[in-house]
Amino acid sequence: MATAVAARIMAEAGELPEEFKIKKLLEAAKQSYREAADDDAKRVAMALLADLEQRYNIAVEARRRFMRP
């Protein structure tokens, strides 16, 4: 409930939570990986994916810890 309220307030202010921003970047990086032409491009895309996944997981965990009673 509190997460929904916080998300609504941020949306009304024109902002997204960090984890939502990272999730959008993650989807774009996955598409880049799928479209990579050679092994070097796939390696670069995979490194970006790994970084974004780690950042996403950190953001989710931070929100969960913050929202704990």
Number of C-alpha atoms within 10 A of each C-alpha: 6 8 11 9 10 13 16 14 13 13 12 10 9 8 13 16 14 13 19 15 12 19 16 11 17 20 13 13 19 15 12 18 20 11 12 15 10 9 9 10 14 16 13 14 20 16 14 18 20 14 12 20 16 13 17 20 14 13 17 16 13 12 15 12 10 9 10 6 5
